[in-house]
Amino acid sequence: VQLQASGGGLVQAGGSLRLSCAASGHPFSRYSMAWFRQAPGKEREFVAGIDFNLLTYYADSVKGRFTVSRDNAKKTVYLQMASLKPEDTAVYSCAAHQGRHFNYPNMYKYWGQGTLVTVSS
């Protein structure tokens, strides 16, 4: 199982970005997918997730601003981020778990490399 994240960059506060995570090597549709982020000096935290039933989950800090979605045909999960704030600056990583959704990173076996999102004030 391999995950490849992309789409990070530098954006001004209030702006938008869309992250993508392309998967290969597993039955993508059976996996729950999640996005986590880690800011400098902080622990990794859950951002958003979408399970194999297309149910979505969000951290309180991003509800109403971020939208997670998936395209099983393309084996890709997306994170649409809007109204970005400087505190959203972090390395964002996607993860896959064969089973139901969890908010806890240690439940995810497969990880993509991170993509850096920097939000300037």
Secondary structure, DSSP 8 states (H G I E B T S, - for coil): -EEEEE--EEEETT--EEEEEEEESS-GGGSEEEEEEE-TTS--EEEEEE-TT--EEE-TTTTTTEEEEEETTTTEEEEEE-S--GGG-EEEEEEEESSS--S-GGG--EE---EEEEEE-
